[in-house]
Amino acid sequence: MESVQQRARRQQRVEELCAATARALTGKPDLHFRAGRLRLRDRLVPVHAPHLRLDPDWHDLQAHRGMIDSVALRLCHSDPELHRALAPTDPISRLIFELLEQLRVETHAPDTMPGMKRNLRQRFEQWLRDFHGVGMTETDVGVLLFTVAQIFRARLTGEPALEETEGVIEATRAAVAPLLGPHLAGLRRTRGNQAAFADHALALGELVSGLIGQAGGEGDDETDEDKDALAAFALLLDFDLEGDEPADGSAASGGRSPDEAGDHYHVYSRRYDRELEISKLVRRDLLAQYRQQLDALVAAQGVNTRRLVRQLSALFAVPQRDGWSFGEEQGYIDGRRLGQLVSSPDEHRIFRLEREKPVGNAVVSILIDCSGSMKEHMESVAALVDIMTRALEQAQARTEVLGFTTGGWNGGRVWQEWLARGRPKAPGRLTEVNHLVFKSAEQNWRRSRRAIAGLFKQDLFREGVDGEAVEWACQRLLAREAEQRLLLVISDGCPMERATALANHEHYLDNHLRDVVSRYDARPDLNILGLGVGLDLSAYYRQSLATDLTRGLDNQLLFDMVQLMAGRHRR
């Protein structure tokens, strides 16, 4: 059985391939996946046609290839503003309008790309099989929608209907084709003109909506089976979500403004907040014991550290002039050696070359989520952090290892103060946060190796306020002089602090984390990455990597992390 971590990593690889394909086909470098949705920069790319709505746990890479090829054609050959302006408000008419526009752009697949055409056909046909296979064609509404979808595609592409369903649609096709005929004829003729095509699409949407009403798909006579057929046909999609979802929590707050809903992030009390050094927080003899355990764990991983150091050096090191190399056979003539050419005409080593050496001028901060759910992963995380920290140092990059947790469960002393004051509304962050320093940038790995092993101390792990921790780590990075600044956040989920969620709303900490990451990620002098432990963190971090740590560390995982740092794991 595939684990949750393996499934998350597999899905991320599928999305990386699909995003790369979309960028190549459209020439739009800002296309990426985030939280399982394709985006152009920070805007969602609408995918409303029913055959393009995929379930990551159910559909394979082939299905995703057909989907992304179709979406790429939509981006290249459809004007979104015109489409929104012409789209009808009736849900059934809108459904047909969306389907027809998607089928129209699919006819623009070039003849020089037979693989793309094959992907598009297979995706549509597999959707037909799925729709039929779950019994949706056993109702009048279901078989009507199933039939008109095949009629539309056959008319636009010239390809026949799916052979195995001919018996299912034969009677319905014979009945509805004459009614749709005049506008069907105009579909293929106007497929190169979106506005003209829309006239026929709107008319067909009205006709199909009327036919569904006659078949019992509207009013009091609508059956449960008809409702299921419409839902399976993606009738209930959120058609109006054309842009990005709200980042201010308004959706979670009943549509009110952030200030009205108390969503503007603030802190009830910082009285008990602490920044703690692990070397001073944990007993020295206990850290020594933890270090022995970590050394044994790292040794058991079998990681090719030398290769990792070479990759990181190539990533972070910058060539710097380091004097001259003399006695070379090519380069600049060395005037001091011209006498050798006179006395020994066969002597060619009279040149000099400028010598360069790689010098690292980067600082990398590793921020670890020390919430309770991370306990089960912490051995693997500690080994990973130790290996990366040591390799980065050998690659001449300064590193620091940070963590974040809370000072108590369920708000601790701050929660008690809030209760004593009568529970004022919208209190904001309602807990005491602890920011942990395992290794500072000024210390080398050897001096910090015991403190890094402090990750094994289980009672440090409580709850997490991710947004403030990311902001704290970013501020520390920006305070250091460096050509490259990189923050790597290691976490296994969304922010969670029970007291804050109860007193505000469940998305309060999520929204703040997104806001912080968006604000700092926009800076040219700082790069924020997410390393998801068994989870896709792309909902928060534009560049992220899902990892499977259930089987320990391997060289491929570390290579993927280097690729992530290099910006090649785009979402």
DATA-V283898 format. One record per backbone hydrogen bond with DSSP energy under -1.0 kcal/mol. CO is the residue of the C=O (numbers start at 1). NH is the residue of the N-H. E is the energy in kcal/mol with one decimal. If there is no record, write none. Layout:
<<CO:NH:E> <CO:NH:E>>
This chain:
<<3:7:-2.5> <4:8:-2.3> <5:9:-2.3> <6:10:-2.5> <7:11:-2.4> <8:12:-2.0> <9:13:-2.1> <10:14:-2.1> <11:15:-2.4> <12:16:-2.4> <13:17:-2.2> <14:18:-2.4> <15:19:-2.8> <16:20:-2.1> <17:21:-2.2> <18:22:-2.6> <19:23:-2.4> <20:24:-2.1> <21:25:-2.4> <22:26:-2.2> <23:27:-2.1> <28:31:-1.3> <30:41:-2.3> <32:39:-3.1> <34:37:-1.6> <37:34:-2.5> <38:45:-2.8> <39:32:-2.2> <40:43:-1.8> <43:40:-2.8> <49:52:-2.0> <50:53:-1.1> <55:58:-2.0> <55:59:-3.0> <60:64:-1.8> <61:65:-2.4> <62:66:-2.0> <63:67:-2.1> <64:68:-2.9> <65:69:-2.2> <66:70:-1.8> <67:71:-2.4> <68:72:-2.4> <69:73:-1.8> <70:74:-1.8> <71:75:-2.2> <72:76:-1.6> <73:77:-2.4> <74:78:-1.3> <79:83:-2.4> <80:84:-2.5> <81:85:-2.1> <82:86:-1.9> <83:87:-1.4> <90:94:-2.8> <91:95:-2.1> <92:96:-2.1> <93:97:-2.5> <94:98:-2.7> <95:99:-2.3> <96:100:-2.7> <97:101:-2.0> <98:102:-2.0> <99:103:-2.4> <100:104:-2.3> <101:105:-2.0> <102:106:-1.5> <105:108:-1.7> <106:109:-1.4> <110:113:-1.8> <113:117:-1.7> <114:118:-2.2> <115:119:-2.4> <116:120:-2.4> <117:121:-2.3> <118:122:-2.6> <119:123:-2.2> <120:124:-2.0> <121:125:-2.6> <122:126:-2.5> <123:127:-1.9> <124:128:-2.0> <125:129:-2.2> <126:130:-2.5> <127:131:-2.6> <128:132:-2.4> <129:133:-3.0> <130:134:-1.5> <131:136:-1.5> <132:135:-1.6> <135:138:-1.3> <139:143:-2.4> <140:144:-1.7> <141:145:-2.5> <142:146:-2.5> <143:147:-2.0> <144:148:-2.6> <145:149:-1.9> <146:150:-1.2> <147:151:-2.4> <148:152:-2.6> <149:153:-1.9> <150:154:-2.4> <151:155:-2.2> <152:156:-2.1> <153:157:-2.8> <154:158:-1.9> <162:165:-1.8> <163:166:-1.7> <165:169:-1.9> <166:170:-1.4> <169:173:-3.1> <170:174:-2.0> <171:175:-1.5> <172:176:-2.4> <173:177:-2.2> <176:180:-1.9> <177:181:-1.3> <180:184:-2.2> <181:185:-2.1> <186:190:-1.7> <190:193:-2.3> <193:197:-2.7> <194:198:-2.1> <195:199:-1.0> <196:200:-1.0> <197:201:-2.2> <198:202:-2.8> <199:203:-1.8> <200:204:-2.5> <201:205:-2.2> <202:206:-2.0> <203:207:-2.2> <204:208:-2.7> <205:209:-2.3> <206:210:-2.1> <207:211:-2.4> <208:212:-2.4> <209:213:-1.8> <210:214:-2.1> <211:215:-1.7> <212:217:-3.0> <213:216:-1.1> <219:222:-1.3> <223:227:-2.1> <224:228:-2.3> <225:229:-2.1> <226:230:-2.3> <227:231:-2.4> <228:232:-2.6> <229:233:-1.4> <230:235:-2.4> <231:234:-1.8> <234:237:-1.2> <237:239:-2.0> <238:241:-1.8> <240:242:-2.0> <250:255:-3.3> <257:261:-2.2> <258:263:-3.8> <266:429:-3.1> <270:273:-1.2> <274:435:-2.9> <276:437:-2.8> <277:280:-1.3> <277:281:-1.3> <278:282:-2.4> <283:287:-2.2> <284:288:-2.1> <285:289:-1.7> <286:290:-2.5> <287:291:-2.4> <288:292:-1.7> <289:293:-1.7> <290:294:-2.5> <291:295:-2.7> <292:296:-2.0> <293:297:-2.0> <294:298:-2.8> <295:299:-2.3> <296:300:-1.3> <298:301:-1.3> <303:305:-1.6> <304:308:-1.8> <305:309:-2.5> <306:310:-2.2> <307:311:-2.2> <308:312:-2.4> <309:313:-2.7> <310:314:-2.2> <311:315:-1.3> <312:316:-2.7> <313:317:-2.5> <318:359:-2.3> <320:357:-2.4> <323:355:-2.7> <325:353:-2.5> <328:351:-2.2> <332:352:-2.8> <334:337:-2.3> <335:338:-1.1> <338:342:-1.2> <339:343:-2.3> <340:344:-2.7> <344:347:-2.3> <348:350:-2.2> <350:334:-3.0> <351:328:-2.6> <352:332:-2.7> <353:325:-3.2> <355:322:-3.7> <357:320:-2.0> <359:318:-2.8> <361:483:-2.1> <361:484:-1.4> <362:398:-2.4> <363:486:-2.1> <364:400:-1.9> <365:488:-3.1> <366:402:-3.4> <367:490:-3.0> <368:404:-1.6> <370:462:-1.3> <371:374:-1.9> <372:375:-1.5> <374:377:-1.0> <375:378:-1.1> <377:381:-2.4> <378:382:-3.0> <379:383:-2.2> <380:384:-2.4> <381:385:-2.9> <382:386:-2.4> <383:387:-2.4> <384:388:-2.6> <385:389:-2.7> <386:390:-2.1> <387:391:-2.3> <388:392:-2.8> <389:393:-2.0> <390:394:-2.0> <391:395:-1.5> <392:397:-2.7> <393:396:-1.7> <398:364:-3.1> <400:366:-2.9> <401:438:-2.5> <401:439:-2.0> <402:368:-2.4> <403:436:-2.8> <404:370:-2.1> <405:434:-2.6> <409:412:-1.8> <411:414:-1.1> <412:416:-1.5> <413:417:-2.0> <414:418:-2.2> <415:419:-2.3> <416:420:-2.2> <417:421:-1.4> <418:423:-2.2> <419:422:-1.6> <429:268:-2.2> <432:407:-3.4> <433:274:-2.3> <434:405:-2.3> <435:276:-2.8> <436:403:-2.3> <437:278:-2.1> <439:401:-1.9> <444:448:-1.2> <445:449:-1.1> <448:452:-2.3> <449:453:-1.1> <451:454:-1.6> <452:455:-1.7> <453:456:-2.1> <454:457:-1.9> <457:460:-1.3> <458:461:-1.6> <462:372:-3.0> <464:496:-1.0> <465:469:-1.4> <466:470:-2.7> <467:471:-2.2> <468:472:-2.4> <469:473:-2.5> <470:474:-2.5> <471:475:-2.3> <472:476:-1.8> <473:477:-2.0> <474:478:-2.7> <475:479:-1.1> <477:480:-1.9> <484:363:-2.3> <485:527:-1.7> <486:365:-3.0> <487:529:-3.0> <488:367:-2.8> <489:531:-3.4> <490:369:-2.7> <491:533:-2.8> <496:464:-2.1> <497:501:-2.2> <498:502:-2.4> <499:503:-2.2> <500:504:-1.5> <505:508:-1.9> <507:511:-2.8> <508:512:-1.5> <509:513:-2.3> <510:514:-2.3> <511:515:-2.2> <512:516:-2.6> <513:517:-2.7> <514:518:-2.5> <515:519:-2.2> <516:520:-2.4> <517:521:-2.7> <520:523:-1.4> <527:487:-2.9> <529:489:-2.7> <530:545:-2.1> <531:491:-1.9> <532:534:-1.2> <532:547:-3.0> <537:540:-2.3> <537:541:-2.4> <543:530:-2.1> <545:532:-2.6> <547:534:-2.0> <549:552:-1.4> <554:558:-1.6> <555:559:-2.4> <556:560:-2.6> <557:561:-1.9> <558:562:-2.0> <559:563:-2.3> <560:564:-2.2> <561:565:-2.4> <562:566:-1.9> <563:568:-2.6> <564:567:-1.3> <568:570:-1.3> <571:33:-9.9>>
